[in-house]
Amino acid sequence: MKITFLTVGKTEDAYLKDGFEKYVKRLKHYAKLSVIEIDELKNTKALTQEQQKSKEADLILKKITPQDYVILLDEKGTQLTSEKFAAYIDKKAIASVSNMVFVVGGPYGFDGTVYARANDKLSLSAMTFSHQMVRLFFIEQLYRAFTIIKGEPYHHS
């Protein structure tokens, strides 16, 4: 299974970058992982939130193929425990999903066109986190999911 992690913007803080890279390296043992960072829009002060989301949507949708199974990381998504997230990933693998694309949008969320393309929405928490932190939290949960699937001791339930 191939997994793509698609984000709008880059991780700026070194401590978050270091943590993110730690789990990206660990994930190579479990899945083919691709990380795609779309540059944040420039000169957004002249744009409304809706215009900004629309422009970001164009950039996001260009990176997605019709065959991709697209999951938005979104506050309106379903919240899963780590065990249920692992079962979710495993179920997609068994169903022969060849490429899962997890997407983190920009600061104002997703445009309707991205919601329309998505196959699913997941929420990491009812709390709000910075987009920088979400990347680290998600990649750690993805790693945790694979260790649960493989029955490895990383996750202590």
C-alpha positions in Angstrom: 0.0 0.0 0.0 1.2 3.5 -0.8 0.3 6.4 1.5 0.6 10.0 0.5 0.6 12.7 3.2 -0.4 16.0 1.4 -0.1 19.3 3.3 -0.6 22.9 2.6 2.4 24.7 3.9 5.7 23.5 5.4 6.7 22.6 8.9 8.7 25.5 10.2 9.8 24.7 13.8 12.9 22.5 14.1 11.5 20.4 16.9 8.4 19.6 14.9 10.4 18.8 11.8 12.7 16.5 13.8 9.8 14.6 15.3 8.1 14.4 11.9 11.2 13.0 10.2 11.7 10.5 13.0 8.3 8.9 12.3 8.7 9.2 8.5 11.9 7.1 8.7 10.2 4.6 10.9 7.2 4.3 8.6 9.4 3.2 5.7 9.4 -0.3 7.3 5.6 -0.6 6.9 4.4 1.3 3.8 5.6 3.3 0.8 5.1 6.9 2.2 5.2 10.0 0.1 5.1 13.5 1.7 4.0 16.3 -0.5 4.1 19.9 0.8 2.2 22.5 -1.2 3.6 26.0 -0.7 1.4 28.4 1.2 -0.2 31.0 -0.9 1.6 34.3 -1.2 -0.1 37.8 -0.9 -3.2 36.4 0.8 -4.2 39.7 2.4 -6.1 40.7 -0.7 -8.0 37.4 -0.7 -11.1 36.4 1.3 -11.0 33.2 3.2 -13.2 31.6 0.5 -10.9 32.8 -2.3 -7.9 31.4 -0.4 -9.6 28.0 0.1 -10.5 27.9 -3.6 -6.9 28.6 -4.7 -5.6 26.0 -2.2 -8.2 23.5 -3.5 -6.9 23.9 -7.0 -3.3 23.1 -5.8 -4.5 20.1 -3.7 -6.7 18.6 -6.4 -3.8 18.7 -8.9 -1.9 16.3 -6.7 -4.7 13.8 -6.5 -5.5 11.1 -9.1 -8.9 9.6 -9.7 -7.7 6.3 -8.3 -6.6 7.8 -4.9 -8.6 7.2 -1.8 -8.7 10.6 -0.2 -9.0 11.2 3.5 -9.2 14.8 4.8 -7.9 15.5 8.3 -10.7 17.8 9.3 -12.4 19.0 12.5 -15.7 17.7 11.1 -14.3 14.2 10.6 -14.8 11.0 12.5 -12.7 10.6 15.6 -11.1 7.2 16.1 -9.0 5.6 18.8 -5.6 4.5 17.8 -6.8 0.9 17.7 -9.8 1.8 15.5 -7.5 3.9 13.2 -5.2 0.9 12.8 -8.3 -1.3 11.9 -9.3 1.4 9.4 -5.9 1.3 7.7 -5.9 -2.5 7.7 -9.4 -2.7 6.3 -8.4 -0.4 3.4 -5.3 -2.5 2.7 -7.5 -5.7 2.7 -9.9 -3.9 0.3 -7.0 -3.4 -2.1 -6.9 0.4 -1.7 -3.6 1.1 -3.6 -3.0 4.7 -2.5 -4.4 6.4 0.5 -4.0 10.2 0.5 -4.3 12.0 3.8 -4.7 15.8 3.4 -4.1 18.7 5.8 -5.5 21.9 4.4 -4.6 25.5 4.9 -5.5 27.7 7.8 -9.2 28.1 6.9 -9.9 24.5 6.1 -11.0 23.0 2.8 -13.0 24.3 -0.1 -16.2 22.5 -1.1 -14.5 21.0 -4.1 -12.0 19.2 -1.9 -14.8 18.0 0.4 -16.7 16.7 -2.8 -13.6 14.8 -3.9 -12.8 13.3 -0.5 -13.7 9.7 0.3 -13.6 10.2 4.0 -12.9 12.7 6.8 -11.0 12.0 10.0 -10.5 14.2 13.0 -7.5 13.9 15.3 -9.2 15.5 18.2 -12.1 17.8 19.3 -9.4 20.2 20.2 -7.8 22.6 17.7 -4.1 22.2 17.0 -1.8 24.3 14.8 -1.3 22.9 11.3 2.4 22.4 12.2 1.5 20.2 15.2 -1.2 18.2 13.3 1.5 16.9 10.9 3.5 15.5 13.7 0.5 14.1 15.6 -0.9 12.4 12.5 2.4 10.9 11.3 3.0 9.4 14.8 -0.6 8.0 14.8 0.1 6.5 11.4 3.2 4.8 12.7 1.3 3.6 15.8 -1.4 2.2 13.5 1.1 0.0 11.6 2.7 -1.2 14.9 -0.7 -2.2 16.1 -1.5 -4.0 12.9 1.8 -5.9 13.1 1.3 -6.7 16.8 4.5 -4.8 17.8 5.1 -3.4 21.3 5.1 0.3 20.5 1.5 0.7 21.5 0.6 -0.2 25.0 -3.1 -0.8 25.4 
